[in-house]
C-alpha cells in the first residue's frame, strides 16, 4: 500500500465520521416527533446553522464519493 492509498483511506475514515456527526445533528434539529409518527407537514426554509449543516453534508458526501472512486481506481 503506497502513501497515496494510505492518505485516501485515512481521509475516508475521517469523512465518514464527520458525515455521521452531521447527519445526527440534522436529525436532532428536525424534532423527535417525526421519529414516532407525528404529522410533520410543515415545510419551512433552512436558515442559519441548519442551512450550513445541510450544505456541509452535501459537500462532504460529494467529496467522500469522489475519494472513494479515486481509491477504488488505485487498487
C-alpha positions as CSV (number, residue, x, y, z in Angstrom):
1,X,0.0,0.0,0.0
2,X,1.6,3.2,-1.1
3,X,1.3,6.6,0.6
4,X,-1.5,7.9,-1.6
5,X,-3.7,4.9,-0.8
6,X,-3.0,5.4,2.9
7,X,-3.9,9.1,2.7
8,X,-7.1,8.3,0.8
9,X,-8.1,5.6,3.3
10,X,-7.5,7.9,6.3
11,X,-9.4,10.7,4.7
12,X,-12.3,8.3,4.0
13,X,-12.4,7.3,7.7
14,X,-12.4,10.9,8.8
15,X,-15.0,12.0,6.3
16,X,-17.3,9.1,7.3
17,X,-17.1,10.1,11.0
18,X,-17.8,13.8,10.2
19,X,-20.7,12.8,7.9
20,X,-22.2,10.7,10.6
21,X,-22.0,13.5,13.1
22,X,-23.6,16.0,10.6
23,X,-26.5,13.7,9.8
24,X,-27.1,13.1,13.5
25,X,-27.1,16.8,14.2
26,X,-29.5,17.4,11.4
27,X,-31.9,14.7,12.7
28,X,-31.8,16.3,16.2
29,X,-32.8,19.7,14.7
30,X,-35.8,18.2,12.9
31,X,-37.6,17.3,16.2
32,X,-38.4,13.9,17.7
33,X,-42.0,13.9,16.5
34,X,-41.1,12.7,13.1
35,X,-39.4,9.6,14.5
36,X,-42.6,8.5,16.3
37,X,-45.1,9.1,13.5
38,X,-46.2,12.6,14.3
39,X,-47.6,14.6,11.4
40,X,-44.8,16.7,10.1
41,X,-46.3,18.5,7.1
42,X,-44.9,21.9,8.0
43,X,-42.4,23.0,5.3
44,X,-40.0,25.8,6.0
45,X,-36.8,27.1,4.6
46,X,-33.5,26.2,6.2
47,X,-31.7,29.2,7.8
48,X,-28.6,29.9,9.7
49,X,-26.8,26.9,11.2
50,X,-29.4,24.4,9.8
51,X,-28.6,25.6,6.3
52,X,-24.9,25.4,6.9
53,X,-25.1,21.9,8.2
54,X,-27.2,20.9,5.2
55,X,-24.7,22.4,2.7
56,X,-21.7,20.9,4.6
57,X,-23.4,17.5,4.5
58,X,-23.9,17.7,0.7
59,X,-20.3,18.9,0.1
60,X,-18.7,16.3,2.3
61,X,-20.8,13.5,0.8
62,X,-19.7,14.5,-2.7
63,X,-16.1,14.7,-1.5
64,X,-16.4,11.2,0.1
65,X,-17.9,9.8,-3.1
66,X,-15.0,11.3,-5.2
67,X,-12.3,10.0,-2.8
68,X,-13.9,6.5,-2.8
69,X,-13.9,6.4,-6.6
70,X,-10.2,7.5,-6.7
71,X,-9.3,5.0,-4.1
72,X,-11.0,2.2,-6.0
73,X,-9.3,3.1,-9.2
74,X,-5.9,2.9,-7.4
75,X,-6.5,-0.7,-6.2
